[in-house]
Structures are given as structure tokens and as C-alpha cells.
């Protein structure tokens, strides 16, 4: 069963002709921008410090490519700000839970080298840069579990060395998620990450990364109820980031909260479209396709076939694509054949299918029903 599902996914992707590249998670920027609250003192000029923390808030909501732009501005404002280059290296990973290709790893390595050359002024800053160096070194070898695990260990040392540094705890928790072994049904890393993040949440309830990474930590059927409080908080923490508007849907879909999922992804899709119209020539991004896939499935769960068909039509009408990434590619492949065409005749919910745990969760969860029906809980 596992092999057949994965094979079907790869076949569907091949038919679409889509390539795996960056996942564009767009952002709205306005005078009322709200990205959450972060504090990360660095040895840079006051203006560079302000820009750095704005970029960091974006980073915690996977706000690519605005993160790269913002951290680049930091280095232009203060060329000696080594942590600005660290920010570029971190932001070169649009979604750090998705492995990077060699070309992207090389870009990240270049940013790390610039950070080292700029000369960090504190040991803490040098330690953060060194952890990124571990992640990006030997980029020509490509992505691998060993790379993610090495970075996890490097961030663990930063976390242990600076026990009062909330950002160290948050980034270590994210690193645990990056290194997750999807064959481990004990969810050891996810539970450890969740416990770390929940402690920080009590101290920093408006931090975007805390709520975001709690959702990722518990984005599994048996853990999903633990993530519901964070899912209901995150969008209000960082409503200027479309990914923050979408991310609660990962938990909502797991436990069948379709009427909470639909407005969340409609808001995310609208924000993403507005950003694309302003900054990306109206192209379709992976983040948009990802939300469209969630919406299609949610509408079908409530027998809202007309609304689901409208999403399918919108997908089919897409002509211009920005750079893309795996969640968008799988969504593009899944929406018509594996969502809408598989709907039950005459409307109604899809068949009595339970969520399954497979390696490569970003693929299988797009292909299989994500939630237990309420009557079955």
C-alpha cells in the first residue's frame, strides 16, 4: 500500500510537468503589518537591528522570499552585520522541512561564508553561524538525513550553551522537526520539540515561530489534538503572513474541523493572491496551490461540490507559475484526479478512510483523507 501510494504520487507529478524548486510563500506588507513579536539582539547598527528582527519574524512564518529581501537589506544597511548573512542563509531554505537541491545548498553555503567573513562580534553569534555552517557544508553532496541530523546536533549545543536564549530553544525545536524520522512511531523528536516550544509559549505568547512549530510538531493524526490551541492562535499572531493564515489548517484537517479550515485557507489564498499581484506579476505560487488543495478537500467533506469545482476550475485555468516547491507540485497534481474526481457521487463526505502514517508525510497527506470523522473520534 505504501509503495502504491508513493508511486501514484510520482506518476501524477510526472504528468503535470512541474519541477521541484522553491516554495513561494508570499506576504502582505502594509503600514499595519503584523508579524508577531520577536527579540534577538545582534551586534549591528540600530536600523540593521530593527530590520533584522523584522526579517526574523518573517522567517518564523516561512515568509519566503520577503525574508531574503529583508536580510539582504540588513547587510546593505550594515555590511559588518554578520548575522544579516546568517539570516540570508536561514532564509535560503523557503521551508526548512523540505530538503533542498544542490544549487540551493550552494547559495546557502555562500551566505555562510559571507557571515564568517563579516566577523561576528560575539561568541553567541559565532555559534549560530557555525550551526548554519554545519547545515550547508559540502553542498555538492546534496540533502540527506545525515545533514539534517548534524544540524540538529549543532543547534542542540547552541540550545544547551544559552539556556536563557528563547531563539535558541525555538530553532532547536525546529531542527528536531527537520531531522524527524518518519518511521519512528514514538514521535520522539516531535514530542521533545513540542515540550520545548510549549514552555516558550507560556513566556512569549505572541512569538510567531512558537505557535507555528508547535503545529508542525503535532502535524500527525495521533498528536493533532495537542496542536489545536496553537492552531487557533497562530493566524492572529502573524496575520500579515499568508503561511500563518494557512498553517492552522494542518491541525483542522487532521481532526475534521472543516468549518474552521475553510475560512483559514480562503484568507490565506486571498492574501497570497494579493501579494502575487503586487510582487510576482500575478503568477500562481506553491503556497496558493497548497491552500487550494486543502480547500478542495474541505469543501468535499461538507458536500459543497460547487465550491470544490470552482477551485478545480481555478487550478485548471492557471497559466503562469512562479518558482515552485514540492507542496505546490503535489497539490497541483492532486486537486483534480485525487480530490474532485474521487468525490462520492451525489455529494457527501468521502469514504470511510482513516489517516495513514507513511514516510514523506507532505506527499501522502495530500493524497489521502486527513481526518477522522467526528463520529469516529
C-alpha positions as CSV (number, residue, x, y, z in Angstrom):
1,X,0.0,0.0,0.0
2,X,2.8,2.4,0.9
3,X,4.6,1.8,-2.3
4,X,1.5,2.1,-4.4
5,X,0.5,5.5,-2.9
6,X,4.0,6.9,-3.4
7,X,4.2,5.5,-7.0
8,X,0.8,7.1,-7.8
9,X,2.1,10.4,-6.5
10,X,5.2,10.3,-8.6
11,X,3.2,9.4,-11.6
12,X,0.8,12.3,-11.1
13,X,3.7,14.7,-10.7
14,X,5.3,13.5,-13.9
15,X,2.0,14.1,-15.8
16,X,1.9,17.7,-14.6
17,X,5.4,18.5,-15.9
18,X,6.1,20.6,-12.8
19,X,9.6,20.9,-11.4
20,X,10.7,20.9,-7.7
21,X,12.2,24.3,-6.8
22,X,11.5,27.0,-4.2
23,X,8.1,27.1,-2.4
24,X,7.0,30.7,-2.8
25,X,5.2,31.7,0.4
26,X,4.2,35.3,-0.3
27,X,3.5,38.1,2.1
28,X,1.4,41.2,2.5
29,X,3.4,44.3,3.6
30,X,1.5,47.4,4.7
31,X,1.6,50.1,7.2
32,X,-0.4,47.8,9.5
33,X,2.0,44.9,9.1
34,X,1.6,42.3,11.9
35,X,4.2,39.5,12.0
36,X,4.3,38.7,15.7
37,X,6.9,39.7,18.3
38,X,10.5,38.6,18.4
39,X,13.6,39.7,20.3
40,X,17.1,38.7,19.1
41,X,19.8,41.3,20.0
42,X,22.7,41.3,17.4
43,X,25.9,43.3,17.1
44,X,24.6,45.6,14.4
45,X,23.5,49.2,13.9
46,X,20.2,50.2,15.4
47,X,18.5,50.3,12.0
48,X,20.0,47.0,11.0
49,X,18.8,45.5,14.3
50,X,15.3,46.7,13.6
51,X,15.4,45.2,10.1
52,X,16.9,42.0,11.4
53,X,14.1,41.4,13.9
54,X,11.5,42.1,11.2
55,X,13.2,39.6,9.0
56,X,13.4,37.1,11.8
57,X,9.6,37.4,12.4
58,X,9.1,36.7,8.7
59,X,11.5,33.8,8.9
60,X,9.4,32.2,11.6
61,X,6.4,32.2,9.3
62,X,8.3,30.8,6.2
63,X,7.8,34.2,4.6
64,X,9.9,33.5,1.5
65,X,11.0,35.4,-0.5
66,X,10.5,38.5,1.7
67,X,12.9,37.1,4.2
68,X,15.7,37.1,1.8
69,X,14.9,40.6,0.7
70,X,14.8,41.8,4.3
71,X,18.0,40.2,5.5
72,X,19.7,41.5,2.3
73,X,18.6,44.9,3.4
74,X,20.2,44.3,6.8
75,X,23.6,43.6,5.1
76,X,23.3,46.7,2.9
77,X,22.5,48.9,5.9
78,X,25.3,47.4,7.9
79,X,27.8,45.4,5.9
80,X,29.6,44.4,9.1
81,X,26.4,42.7,10.5
82,X,27.4,39.1,10.3
83,X,24.0,37.9,11.5
84,X,22.4,39.5,8.5
85,X,24.2,37.0,6.3
86,X,23.2,34.3,8.8
87,X,19.6,35.4,8.1
88,X,20.1,35.1,4.4
89,X,21.5,31.6,4.9
90,X,18.5,30.6,7.0
91,X,16.1,32.2,4.5
92,X,17.5,30.4,1.6
93,X,15.5,27.5,3.0
94,X,12.0,28.5,2.0
95,X,10.5,25.7,4.1
96,X,13.3,24.0,6.1
97,X,11.2,20.8,6.5
98,X,11.6,20.2,2.7
99,X,15.1,19.0,1.6
100,X,17.0,21.4,-0.7
101,X,18.6,20.7,-4.1
102,X,22.3,21.2,-4.6
103,X,22.0,24.6,-6.3
104,X,20.1,26.0,-3.3
105,X,22.5,24.4,-0.8
106,X,25.4,26.2,-2.7
107,X,23.6,29.5,-2.3
108,X,23.2,28.9,1.4
109,X,26.9,28.0,1.7
110,X,27.9,31.3,0.0
111,X,25.8,33.2,2.6
112,X,27.5,31.3,5.4
113,X,30.9,32.2,4.0
114,X,29.9,35.8,3.9
115,X,28.7,35.7,7.5
116,X,32.1,34.2,8.6
117,X,34.0,36.8,6.6
118,X,32.0,39.7,8.2
119,X,33.3,38.7,11.6
120,X,30.7,38.1,14.2
121,X,31.4,40.2,17.3
122,X,30.1,37.8,20.0
123,X,30.5,34.1,20.7
124,X,26.8,33.6,20.6
125,X,26.6,35.0,17.1
126,X,29.6,32.8,16.0
127,X,27.8,29.8,17.4
128,X,24.6,30.5,15.4
129,X,26.7,30.9,12.3
130,X,28.6,27.7,13.0
131,X,25.4,25.8,13.2
132,X,24.4,27.0,9.8
133,X,27.9,26.1,8.5
134,X,27.2,22.5,9.7
135,X,23.9,22.5,7.7
136,X,25.4,23.8,4.4
137,X,28.9,22.4,4.3
138,X,29.7,20.2,1.3
139,X,26.6,21.3,-0.6
140,X,27.6,19.2,-3.6
141,X,26.6,16.1,-1.6
142,X,23.0,17.2,-1.6
143,X,20.3,16.8,1.0
144,X,20.3,13.8,3.3
145,X,19.0,12.7,6.7
146,X,22.6,13.0,7.9
147,X,22.7,16.7,7.0
148,X,19.5,17.4,9.0
149,X,20.7,15.3,11.9
150,X,24.1,17.1,12.0
151,X,22.3,20.4,12.1
152,X,20.0,19.2,14.9
153,X,23.1,18.3,17.0
154,X,24.7,21.7,16.3
155,X,21.6,23.5,17.3
156,X,21.3,21.4,20.4
157,X,24.7,22.6,21.5
158,X,23.6,26.2,21.0
159,X,20.4,25.5,23.0
160,X,22.4,24.0,25.9
161,X,25.0,26.7,25.8
162,X,22.5,29.5,26.0
163,X,19.7,28.3,28.3
164,X,18.0,31.7,28.6
165,X,18.0,32.3,24.8
166,X,14.5,31.7,23.6
167,X,15.5,31.8,20.0
168,X,18.0,29.0,20.6
169,X,15.2,26.9,22.0
170,X,12.9,27.7,19.2
171,X,15.4,27.0,16.4
172,X,16.4,23.8,18.2
173,X,12.8,22.6,18.3
174,X,12.6,23.4,14.5
175,X,15.8,21.4,13.9
176,X,14.2,18.5,15.7
177,X,11.3,18.6,13.3
178,X,13.7,18.9,10.4
179,X,15.5,15.7,11.5
180,X,12.3,13.7,12.2
181,X,12.5,10.0,11.3
182,X,9.1,9.3,9.8
183,X,9.5,5.6,10.6
184,X,9.6,6.4,14.3
185,X,6.1,5.9,15.6
186,X,7.1,7.0,19.0
187,X,7.3,10.6,17.7
188,X,10.3,11.1,20.0
189,X,11.6,14.2,18.2
190,X,8.2,15.8,17.7
191,X,7.2,15.4,21.3
192,X,10.5,16.8,22.5
193,X,10.1,19.8,20.2
194,X,6.6,20.3,21.3
195,X,7.6,20.3,25.0
196,X,10.3,22.8,24.4
197,X,8.0,25.1,22.5
198,X,5.1,24.9,24.9
199,X,7.5,26.2,27.6
200,X,8.5,29.2,25.5
201,X,4.8,29.8,24.5
202,X,4.0,30.5,28.2
203,X,6.6,33.2,28.2
204,X,6.2,34.6,24.7
205,X,2.6,34.0,23.5
206,X,2.9,36.4,20.6
207,X,6.0,34.8,19.1
208,X,5.2,33.5,15.5
209,X,7.7,30.7,15.5
210,X,6.4,29.1,18.7
211,X,2.8,28.6,17.5
212,X,4.0,27.7,14.0
213,X,6.4,25.0,15.1
214,X,4.0,23.5,17.6
215,X,1.7,22.9,14.7
216,X,4.4,21.2,12.7
217,X,5.4,19.1,15.7
218,X,1.9,17.8,16.2
219,X,1.0,17.5,12.5
220,X,0.2,13.8,12.8
221,X,-3.2,12.2,13.4
222,X,-2.4,10.9,16.8
223,X,-0.8,14.1,18.0
224,X,-3.0,16.7,16.3
225,X,-5.3,17.5,19.3
226,X,-2.3,18.7,21.1
227,X,-1.8,21.3,18.4
228,X,-5.3,22.7,18.4
229,X,-4.6,25.7,20.8
230,X,-1.6,26.8,18.8
231,X,-3.6,26.4,15.6
232,X,-6.3,28.7,16.9
233,X,-3.7,31.3,17.9
234,X,-1.2,31.4,15.1
235,X,-3.2,33.3,12.5
236,X,-3.9,36.1,14.9
237,X,-0.2,36.4,15.9
238,X,1.0,36.9,12.3
239,X,-1.9,37.8,10.0
240,X,0.4,39.6,7.5
241,X,2.0,36.3,6.5
242,X,-0.2,34.1,4.3
243,X,1.5,30.9,5.5
244,X,0.5,31.8,9.1
245,X,-3.1,32.1,7.9
246,X,-2.9,28.7,6.2
247,X,-0.9,26.7,8.7
248,X,-3.7,26.1,11.3
249,X,-5.4,24.0,8.5
250,X,-2.9,21.3,9.1
251,X,-4.4,20.7,12.5
252,X,-8.0,21.5,11.5
253,X,-7.9,18.9,8.7
254,X,-6.4,16.3,11.0
255,X,-9.4,16.4,13.4
256,X,-12.1,17.3,10.9
257,X,-12.7,21.0,11.8
258,X,-13.8,21.8,8.2
259,X,-15.7,25.0,9.1
260,X,-12.5,26.4,10.7
261,X,-10.3,25.2,7.8
262,X,-12.3,26.8,5.1
263,X,-12.1,30.5,6.2
264,X,-8.4,30.0,7.2
265,X,-7.4,28.9,3.7
266,X,-9.7,31.3,2.0
267,X,-7.9,34.1,3.9
268,X,-4.5,32.6,3.1
269,X,-5.3,32.2,-0.6
270,X,-6.6,35.8,-0.8
271,X,-3.5,37.2,0.9
272,X,-1.2,35.2,-1.4
273,X,-3.0,36.3,-4.5
274,X,-2.8,40.0,-3.4
275,X,0.9,39.6,-2.8
276,X,1.5,37.9,-6.1
277,X,-0.5,40.6,-8.0
278,X,1.8,43.2,-6.4
279,X,5.1,41.5,-6.4
280,X,5.1,38.4,-8.7
281,X,3.2,39.5,-11.8
282,X,0.1,37.6,-10.7
283,X,1.8,34.2,-11.0
284,X,0.5,31.2,-9.2
285,X,2.7,30.1,-6.3
286,X,3.1,26.8,-4.5
287,X,1.5,28.4,-1.4
288,X,-1.6,29.2,-3.3
289,X,-1.9,25.7,-4.8
290,X,-1.3,24.2,-1.3
291,X,-4.3,26.2,0.1
292,X,-6.4,25.4,-2.9
293,X,-5.8,21.7,-2.3
294,X,-6.8,22.0,1.4
295,X,-9.9,23.9,0.3
296,X,-11.0,21.4,-2.3
297,X,-10.8,18.6,0.2
298,X,-12.6,20.6,2.9
299,X,-15.4,21.6,0.6
300,X,-15.9,18.0,-0.4
301,X,-16.2,16.9,3.2
302,X,-19.2,19.1,3.5
303,X,-20.7,18.1,0.2
304,X,-20.0,21.6,-1.2
305,X,-19.4,20.3,-4.7
306,X,-19.9,23.6,-6.4
307,X,-17.3,25.4,-4.3
308,X,-14.9,22.5,-4.8
309,X,-15.5,22.6,-8.6
310,X,-14.7,26.4,-8.6
311,X,-11.3,25.6,-7.0
312,X,-10.7,22.9,-9.6
313,X,-11.5,25.3,-12.4
314,X,-9.2,27.9,-11.0
315,X,-6.4,25.4,-10.8
316,X,-7.0,24.3,-14.4
317,X,-7.0,27.9,-15.6
318,X,-3.6,28.6,-14.1
319,X,-1.2,29.7,-16.8
320,X,1.8,31.5,-15.1
321,X,3.7,29.9,-12.3
322,X,6.3,31.4,-10.1
323,X,9.2,29.2,-8.7
324,X,7.6,26.1,-7.2
325,X,8.2,23.6,-4.5
326,X,7.0,20.1,-3.6
327,X,3.9,21.0,-1.6
328,X,2.7,23.1,-4.6
329,X,3.6,20.4,-7.1
330,X,1.8,17.7,-5.2
331,X,-1.3,19.9,-4.7
332,X,-1.4,20.7,-8.5
333,X,-1.3,17.0,-9.2
334,X,-3.8,16.0,-6.6
335,X,-6.6,18.5,-6.9
336,X,-8.5,17.2,-10.0
337,X,-7.8,13.5,-10.1
338,X,-7.3,12.7,-6.4
339,X,-9.7,15.1,-4.8
340,X,-12.5,16.2,-7.0
341,X,-12.9,13.1,-9.3
342,X,-12.7,10.8,-6.3
343,X,-15.7,12.5,-4.6
344,X,-18.7,10.4,-3.8
345,X,-21.5,10.6,-6.4
346,X,-24.4,12.7,-5.3
347,X,-22.3,14.7,-2.8
348,X,-21.5,13.9,0.7
349,X,-18.3,13.0,2.5
350,X,-15.6,10.9,1.1
351,X,-15.4,7.3,2.0
352,X,-14.6,6.0,5.5
353,X,-10.9,6.4,5.2
354,X,-8.6,6.9,8.2
355,X,-5.4,8.9,8.1
356,X,-2.3,6.9,7.4
357,X,1.3,7.3,8.6
358,X,3.9,7.0,5.9
359,X,7.4,8.4,5.3
360,X,7.3,11.6,3.3
361,X,4.2,12.9,5.0
362,X,3.9,16.0,2.8
363,X,3.1,13.7,-0.1
364,X,0.8,11.1,1.5
365,X,-1.2,13.6,3.4
366,X,-2.1,15.4,0.2
367,X,-3.2,12.1,-1.4
368,X,-5.2,10.5,1.5
369,X,-8.1,11.8,3.6
370,X,-6.6,13.7,6.5
371,X,-9.1,13.4,9.3
372,X,-11.2,11.1,11.4
373,X,-14.8,11.9,11.0
374,X,-16.2,13.3,14.3
375,X,-18.5,10.3,14.8
376,X,-15.4,8.1,14.7
377,X,-13.4,10.1,17.3
